[in-house]
Amino acid sequence: MKIVVVGASGMMGAKIVRTLERGGEDVVEASSKLGVNALSGEGLEAAFEGADVVIDVTNSGSFGEGDALAFFKQAGKQMLSSAKAAGVRHYLALSVVGADNLVENDYFRAKLVQENLVRASGLAHTIVRSTQFFEFFSGIVNTSVLDGNLRLLDLRLQPIAADEAATFMANIATAEPRNSIVELGGPEPTELVELARELLTVTEDNRPVAIDPASLYFGVSLARQGLLPNPGVVSGKLTFHDWLTRTVYG
């Protein structure tokens, strides 16, 4: 089976590539760094030739930087058109759990547009919505700094290790298309404030942490359960505590 990973130079793409290669799959790495530009379409035809599966883990950059909607619309149309022309049998796209509760944020609204393009393409597909990756928590927490303190929204999350998410993505890619949304999450729901306190303790960061009802999550006010996956989510096994311990202490 030939599988093309678009966005292969990013953290998630690289992990998916390694997972697929360990499983013996024929993997093509595609990214702008490797001469394949999803936005312009350059190199897509050659990369997709003979492909059975395309995994789209492209990203528009950091939150709030650039025009995410323009990126995901243009890149999505280019990749889906090339995938159809190449006869791709399964198109797999990575999205975000709770994106439909985050439409005030340009990036998450753009992810919903990306999902809609995939559904409307006519290609056999699977849309994978994942919860937050452990690896991104430092950045998530630091968006809520106010006067040197962390003022966090009262929020429950179910984050997952990126390695486990990559394994799930690889397994889904080699299975039959779902033509629907699949959600991935960590082993247990946890309070955002508790995750932040543990992170700061382990990294010896003494900034005060508190819940602030006026705080926002990437500019969005959310209900406490607004980013939890639906029941029946595909769950990882590694807890944030265990991942953090391994990461910091080896």
N, C-alpha and C positions, 0 to 999 in steps of 0.2 A: 504494500500500500504506500503510495506517494503522498506525503503530507507537507503542505507549504505553511510555514508559520510566518505571518506578516507582522512585523514588529519584533523580530527575533533578537534585536540588539538590546531591547529593554529588559528590565529585571524579570518580568513574568515570561516574556517570550523566550529568554535564554533558559529559564528553568523548564519550560515545556519542551524545548528542543532537546535538552539533556535527557529528560524523562522518556521521550519518544525514542531517542537513539538507544538508550539502554534496553528498550523493549524490542529493538531490532527493526524499527520502522525506517523507511527511506524518507529522510527529512530534508527539505529545502529551506534554508534560512533566507528570509527576505526582509530588508529594511533599507532605509535611505543610506545608511552607512555602507551597505553592501550593493548599492546601485539599483535598488528597487524603490521607486518613489510612489507611494500609494496616492498621494495628492495629485501629482501630475499624470500618473499612469505609466511613467517610464519604467520599463523592465517587468511590468506585470505579466504581459503576454508570455514572455519567455519563462518566467518563474512558474506560471500556472500550467504550462504545457504538460499534459499527461497526468495532472494532479487528480487524486481521488478526493482529497479533503483539503480545505483551506481553513486555517485557524487565524482569526483576526484579533490580534491583541495590540493594534495600533493605538497611539495616544497622541493627543494634541499638545502635550506639554503640561506644565504646572497649572494648578487651579488659578483662574483669574488672569492667566497670561495667554494672549493671543485670542483668536476667534474660534472657540471650540465648535460652535455650530457649523461654521463654514467648513472647518476641517472635516468633521465627521460626515457631513452631507457630501462633499466632493470626493473624499477618499472612499466613502462607502459606495458611492455610485461607480467609481472607477473599478474597485475590487469586485463588486457584484457583477458588473458587466463583463469583466475579464473572466470571472469564474464561470459564468454562463457560457461564454464563448469556448472555454476549455472543456466543458462538459463535467465540471466538478460535481461530485455526488453528495457532498456534505459540506455545508458552510457553517462554521462555528464562530460565534462572536462573543467576546467577553464584555459583560456589562456590570451593573452595580445593584445590589439589593437595596430596595428603598428609593430607587431613582425617581419613581413617580411621586414620592413625597418631598422631593428636593427641586421641584421645577423652578423655584425662584433663583436657583443658581444656574448660570449659563452652561457650565460643564455638564451637570447632570441632566439638564433639559436636552442638551445635545446628544447625550447617550440614549435618551428615549427616541430621538429622531433616528439615530443609528439603528436601534432595534426595529423601528417601523420600516426602514428601508430593507432590512433583511427579510422581514415577514412578507413584504410586498414584492420581493424579487422573483418569486416563483421557484427559487432553489430549495431543495431539501436542506433543512437547517436545524441548528440548536442554538438558542440564546442562553448563555450561562451568566446568571447574575450571582456575583460573589459578594460576601460581606467584606469588611475592611481587612487588609493584610496586616499582620503583626508588624511587619517591616516598616509600615507607614505611620505607626502610632506616635512617634516622636513629633513628626510634622503635624499630625492631627491635633495633638495636645497643644502644641505651640501656636496654633492659630487663635487660642483663647487667652493669650497673655494680656493683662491689663495692669499697668503700673508695677510690673515685676511679679505679679501674682497670676496664678492660673484660675480663671473664673469659668467654670464649665457648665454646660447645659445638663440638666438632670435627664440622663439618657441611658438606655440599656442597649448594648451592642452584643454581637456574637461573632467576633473576629476570628480569622483563620490564618494559619501559617501559609505563606506563599508556596512553599514546597508541596504541602498537601493539596492546595488548590491546583497547582500544576499537574499533579498526579491525577486528580479528578478530571481536569481538562483533557489530558492525554487519553484517559479511559473513555471519555465521552466521544472524543474524536474518532476512535477506532470502533465505536459501536454504531448502531443504526441511528439515523437522524431522528430527533424527537418531534421536530416541527412545532416546538413550544419552548417555554422558558423552564430552565432547571436552576434551582438555587443551591448555592454552596455556603456553608457557614462553619464556624468553629464548634467545639464540643459543648459549649455552655454559654447562655446569656450572662453578661457581666455588666456592672455599672461602669460607665465611662470614668467617673471620678475615682473608682477603685483601681482601674487600669492605670490611670495617670499617677496615682500615689505610688503604686508598685514600681512603675517605670522610673519615677524620680528617686525613689529610695535606692533602687539597684544602681542607678547611675550617679548617686551621691549629689543629687540636685536638691537644694534645700528651699526652693521656692514654695510658698504656701499654696495649697490647693483647696478650692471651695466650690460648692454648687451655687450658681447664679441663675435664677429664672430668666433674667434678661439676656443671658448669653445666647449666642447663635452657633450653629454648626455650618461652617462655610457660608455664612450670611443668611442662613435659613433657621427659622423658629420651628421646632419639631415637637410632636407629642413624644412622651417618654418611650413608647414602644415603636416609634416611627421607622426605625432602621433594623428591626428584627426580621429575620426571614420567616416565611410561612411555615406552618407545621409540615413535617415530612421532608424538611431540608436535608440534603446530603451533608453529613457532618464529619468534620475532621476529628482527630483524637488528641492532638497535641494542644495543651492548654497554654494560655499566654504566660503563666508563671514558668512552666517548664521551658518554653521557647526562650523566654527572656534569660533564664538561668544559663541555658546552653550558650546563648549568644554572648552574654557578658563574661561568663566564667569558663567557657569552652567545655 
